[in-house]
Amino acid sequence: MAVHAQISKSRSKKKPFKVVLIGENGEPLNVAQLFTTKLNCNKNLIAAMKAFKGSEILVKDISGKESKEYSLYSDGLQKGY
């Protein structure tokens, strides 16, 4: 399993979503960052991909009732599974 991102609920009322990058060994690579919307979460992941010269990242969204997985590309497009 490659590096992936995880979007989950936070305990904050003002910023209800958090994003963590997870490494191949299952350990978090960064401190969880809090955001107000899922769109802001995706914008942050796109900025991280551009900084590290990546073109695609697998995103696991566990913030809702159902978990979703999708690929996020550096141009902002999503491909769901």
GIKATA-V814730 format. One record per run of one state. SS is the DSSP state (H for helix, E for strand, - for the rest). FROM is the first residue (numbers start at 1). TO is the last residue. Records with the same first field share a line. If there is no record, write none. Layout:
SS=FROM-TO / FROM-TO
This chain:
-=1-3 / 10-16 / 23-27 / 29-32 / 36-37 / 52-55 / 62-67 / 74-77 / 81-81
E=4-9 / 17-22 / 28-28 / 33-35 / 56-61 / 68-73 / 78-80
H=38-51
